[in-house]
């Protein structure tokens, strides 16, 4: 395949807000363009025009969907292939599924890049509605073995194309980590990510390390409740709610962190874990969803049960007190992160494109019962 002759419509969200899929969409657009691919971005979360429409429920959906559908139709007339960044819930129904149908109505190849740790639950509820659109996809791409299994249970084959980490952007550096322990949580402030357990675990850390501090980088509806919990736990002076942090501003934050904590209740392949590993920061994460497919307990990270602040704190204290363990996890983490550089992922992605354009059908296999 000659990338310079390829025309792709890339459908997905862009920051803000900053999140895994939005950052991956933006990064992928840039990397494909550098390869000579003609990329047309179709943004699913484009700003409302006029801006006041965004405050009116119902009306705002119309003002976003109609321009989105128009853009999809026009892009389908210009592109060879639709690369659709997809996840669960209403995002699938409103954005991903229509993109598949628009592309197929105009005879275009479709690669569905499905993401997110809630896929199994979503499919259990809504697969009757999801399946007809998936059947019209040429290739289904997932970033992890976890999602590969979720799709296989329902008779759909996938190919794994991992998330991408810019190793020039995120790199190791230990000079700034000589001070009191700094714990970094880079997840949005939503119930799914259980930042409350992270705060409770940090309260335990503070009993042994009174000078320790925590930064929570993310936005979301739980901020007020989490600030109240931090006050209740007497952590107000030690916890920084950094709000939305641009992806370009994350590397310096990792450079100051001793530990990256991922407390989520469901997950697939969190890019924040990969960014931490690439920055030489050891990771403590819950062992949910696709995380055990991404990192190996005691080898590239320490994994703990969800909703268990005591176990989170125990794992973090091990890293703070056992220098040999820390050094081992940092080294294996750096080596592991190289597997997610563009140079390692590029060939897998272009193979998926070639398969979709060649007319091979990956979408349907005999259903597993």
Steps between C-alpha positions, in 0.01 A plus 500: 500500500625846408395737783539800272207377290273423795208728590358441847208656681587478869187521714538567871511754783766765548604683818355667694424317713831319512448128517652182366295474182512873423877513542546182296285644219704818484830314521400248234397777261843657533691174461303393192552841344876468558484171309354682202142384552227747411298527822163668536395535863130469573464617858214346699521763777532811288417827682139609491416782262367730632663424838183570704337193345723283719298600805167371365444125525336343196568797277876461542483140373334618179752781452788254536363198314375673186838661416670173597284297260560753224876480556486119499319494169745736335802319646366169368507651154869584529659225710609147414448381855324601822702447820237529775606548862218331691400421855195395698169660589332786321829588333464179298139561401536870418842513335665167418203310357389787269859533374504132404172528309593822323829344385337180374222692323776665296700181453792585730710262709449518876741436786329516839755577772307393811620613844393518862472269797120491511452314171393167652229659713383719211483206259304296755235771501498621142665250266179452300541863394878493467539183295345620169752785482793280595399258224561779249850574625788368293746477790454541875810628675541485879794612712514201735451127548223584745279650230604227260338251740190717544440499125592133456228400747252648258643350184704796375869477418723799562859603445700661777656838430627642831468857620789723400740677735731771370832397652653831394233675704510276807845400623659393827672741733553449873671821603181671617386209717736546795249686718199372698286237327274632226208280389341577162149398393426588136134401469191714464281571801222253424358208702656248258851606603443482879723786600344474846691177562817673381449773763438245775812309400698823503377574853665174608822598324503831689508316832851379416604785269351824638663703224350294216281675244255393232399656169173400333505610136154492348158657487152370563180512705655347815732791574293659778444167674868411473608838637262447792649153559854642493394752764339227710821294483706810591681490166410845368856631531648189335268437204497711184201475268676610184191498279540444128866461406588515131683196369798721418518601868493148642871406452627754758237373743616140459859616550412607856304185591628211709197277430212507251177364650214372283197430726237433231211255536492407129764554237638378172846631416548827690744722319593664832664173609708488182600865537612434857707197397660698218585773753674258735221518760400171666129423486250373754169414333180312566491163323179569308402436138788527259762620750642146564531467120698824491736453795613200702476500879839521673675530163388822331261632769342413834135397466242518779125434533261789428334697781775396738692803634692284748648283224575808288686658791686176574623480139607864496685464829687202357622719215599779736690271735651240265748668268589178317134434420456855380806486276392167354150623417635823350736310271248237386241774458726699270569191290129416486407853391714465186245250367252787470716741303377596153782301341365184666131569436520645148523169312204350686280797417589510132441124481149558632446772239624272224267223613201734505577640155566153362148391575587228750229456760625493854175596660306177507600155622285210621333612819641364823234340719 
